[in-house]
C-alpha cells in the first residue's frame, strides 16, 4: 500500500510538469511563427524601400541590443512587444541581402532553396527531438566554443577576403545552427527553458542565421 500511495502522490507533480512544458512548447512555436511572418513583412518593406547595406548593418546592431531588452522584459507583458520589435528590425536588415540575390539570374531560385532548406532542417531536427525526447544539453559547451570560433572568423574575414574561407564559415554556421536547434528544443522539453519568450528568440536566431548562411553558401556554390 505504501508503494502504491507513493507512486500515486508522485504522478500529479509529473503530470503538472508535463502540462507546463507542453504549454511553453505550444506558446513558443505559436510566437515563433508570428515573429517569422512579421520578419517576412518587414523584409519585404525594406526591399521595396531599397535600404542601404549601412542601414541594414545599423538595424542588425539595433536587433542585437533588443535581445538584451527581450531578456529583461521576458517575464512581463512588455516582452511580447519587444520580441516583435526585435523580429521586425532583424527582418528589415535582410532587405539588401535579399535584393542582391534576387537581382541575380537565378536569384529567386537560390532564395527559395535557402528557405526550403531552412524549413526542412528546422522541422526535421525539432521533430526528431520532440519524437525521441533525447536530451542534447551536453552539446552546450561545444556549440558555444564553435560560436566563438565563427565570430572570430567573421571579424577576420572582414579584412581578408578569401572566398574559400567565406564558404567554410557559412558551412560552419549551418552546422552550428543545426546543433543549436537540437539544443534549444531539448532545453524546452526537458524544462531547461520555462519562458516561451526567451525560447522563441533562441529558435528565431537559429532559423535566421541558418537561412542567411544557407543562402550565402548556395550563392557561392552556384558562382
C-alpha positions in Angstrom: 0.0 0.0 0.0 2.9 2.4 0.8 4.4 1.8 -2.6 1.1 2.4 -4.3 0.4 5.6 -2.5 4.0 6.9 -3.2 3.6 6.3 -6.9 0.1 7.9 -6.9 1.4 11.0 -5.0 4.3 11.4 -7.5 2.0 11.3 -10.5 0.3 14.7 -10.1 3.6 16.6 -9.9 4.9 14.7 -13.0 1.6 15.4 -14.9 1.7 19.1 -13.9 5.3 19.4 -15.1 4.4 17.8 -18.4 1.4 20.2 -18.9 3.6 23.2 -18.2 6.3 22.0 -20.6 3.7 21.5 -23.3 2.3 24.9 -22.7 5.7 26.5 -23.1 6.3 24.5 -26.2 2.9 25.4 -27.7 3.4 29.1 -26.9 6.9 29.1 -28.3 6.0 27.7 -31.7 3.0 30.0 -31.9 5.0 33.1 -31.2 7.9 31.9 -33.4 5.5 31.5 -36.4 4.1 35.0 -35.9 7.5 36.6 -35.5 8.9 34.9 -38.6 5.8 36.1 -40.5 6.3 39.6 -39.2 10.0 39.5 -40.2 9.0 38.5 -43.8 6.7 41.6 -43.9 9.4 44.0 -42.7 12.0 42.4 -45.1 9.6 43.0 -47.9 9.1 46.6 -46.9 12.9 47.1 -46.6 13.4 45.5 -50.1 10.7 47.8 -51.6 12.4 50.9 -50.0 15.8 49.6 -51.1 17.6 50.4 -47.9 21.4 50.5 -48.0 23.7 48.0 -46.6 24.8 50.5 -44.0 21.2 50.9 -42.8 20.9 47.1 -42.7 24.1 46.9 -40.6 22.7 49.6 -38.2 19.4 47.6 -37.9 21.4 44.5 -37.1 23.1 46.2 -34.2 19.8 47.6 -33.0 18.5 44.0 -33.2 21.4 42.8 -31.0 20.6 45.5 -28.5 16.9 44.4 -28.4 18.0 40.9 -27.5 19.1 42.2 -24.1 15.8 44.1 -23.8 13.9 40.9 -24.6 15.7 39.1 -21.7 14.9 41.9 -19.3 11.2 42.0 -20.2 10.6 38.3 -20.9 8.7 37.9 -17.6 6.4 40.8 -18.2 3.7 41.8 -20.8 6.2 44.1 -22.5 8.2 41.1 -23.6 5.8 40.3 -26.5 6.1 43.9 -27.9 9.9 43.8 -27.6 10.0 40.4 -29.4 8.1 41.8 -32.3 10.3 44.9 -32.4 13.3 42.6 -32.5 11.9 40.4 -35.2 10.8 43.4 -37.3 14.3 45.0 -37.1 16.0 41.8 -38.0 13.7 41.1 -40.9 14.3 44.6 -42.3 18.1 44.1 -42.0 17.7 41.3 -44.6 16.4 43.7 -47.3 19.7 44.5 -49.1 20.9 40.9 -48.9 17.7 39.6 -50.5 17.7 42.3 -53.1 21.2 41.4 -54.0 20.4 37.7 -54.6 17.1 38.3 -56.3 18.8 40.5 -58.8 20.9 37.5 -60.0 19.7 35.5 -63.0 18.9 32.5 -60.7 18.4 34.6 -57.6 14.7 33.7 -56.9 15.7 30.0 -57.1 18.5 30.5 -54.7 16.3 32.3 -52.2 13.6 29.6 -52.4 16.2 26.8 -52.0 17.6 28.6 -48.9 14.0 29.0 -47.5 13.2 25.4 -48.2 16.4 24.1 -46.8 15.9 26.1 -43.6 12.4 24.7 -43.2 13.5 21.1 -43.8 16.4 21.3 -41.3 14.3 23.0 -38.6 11.3 20.7 -38.8 13.4 17.6 -39.2 15.7 18.4 -36.2 12.9 19.7 -34.0 10.7 16.8 -34.9 13.5 14.4 -34.0 13.9 15.9 -30.6 10.2 16.0 -29.9 9.7 12.4 -31.0 12.7 10.8 -29.3 12.8 13.2 -26.2 16.6 12.9 -26.2 18.5 15.3 -24.1 21.0 17.4 -26.1 22.2 19.6 -23.2 25.6 18.0 -23.4 26.2 20.0 -26.7 26.1 23.4 -25.0 29.8 23.7 -24.4 30.8 22.6 -27.9 28.3 24.9 -29.5 29.5 27.9 -27.5 33.1 27.2 -28.5 32.0 26.9 -32.1 30.1 30.1 -31.9 33.2 32.0 -30.6 35.3 30.5 -33.4 32.7 31.6 -36.0 32.6 35.1 -34.5 36.3 35.5 -34.6 36.5 34.1 -38.2 33.7 36.5 -39.3 35.7 39.5 -37.9 38.9 38.2 -39.6 37.2 37.8 -42.9 36.2 41.5 -42.9 39.9 42.2 -43.5 40.9 39.1 -45.5 38.6 38.4 -48.5 39.2 34.7 -49.1 36.2 33.1 -50.9 37.0 29.5 -49.8 37.2 30.8 -46.2 33.8 32.5 -46.5 32.3 29.3 -47.8 33.8 27.3 -44.9 32.5 29.8 -42.4 29.0 29.6 -43.9 29.1 25.8 -43.7 30.3 26.0 -40.1 27.3 28.3 -39.2 24.9 25.9 -40.9 26.3 23.1 -38.7 26.3 25.2 -35.5 22.7 26.5 -36.0 21.5 22.9 -36.6 23.2 21.9 -33.4 21.5 24.9 -31.6 18.1 23.8 -32.9 18.6 20.4 -31.2 20.0 22.0 -28.1 17.3 24.7 -27.6 14.4 22.4 -28.5 15.8 19.9 -26.0 16.0 22.5 -23.3 12.3 23.3 -23.7 11.0 19.8 -23.5 13.3 18.9 -20.5 12.4 22.0 -18.5 15.7 23.9 -19.0 13.8 26.8 -20.5 10.5 27.7 -19.0 10.0 31.1 -20.6 8.4 30.9 -24.0 9.6 34.4 -25.0 13.2 33.6 -24.4 12.7 30.3 -26.1 11.2 32.0 -29.1 14.2 34.4 -29.5 16.7 31.5 -29.3 14.9 29.5 -32.0 14.3 32.6 -34.1 18.1 33.4 -34.1 18.8 29.8 -35.1 16.5 29.9 -38.1 17.6 33.4 -39.1 21.3 32.5 -39.1 20.7 29.2 -40.7 18.8 30.9 -43.6 21.4 33.5 -44.2 24.3 31.0 -44.0 22.5 28.6 -46.4 21.7 31.5 -48.8 25.4 32.6 -48.7 26.6 29.0 -49.2 24.2 28.4 -52.1 25.2 31.6 -53.7 28.9 30.9 -53.5 28.5 27.3 -54.7 26.4 28.4 -57.7 29.0 31.1 -58.5 
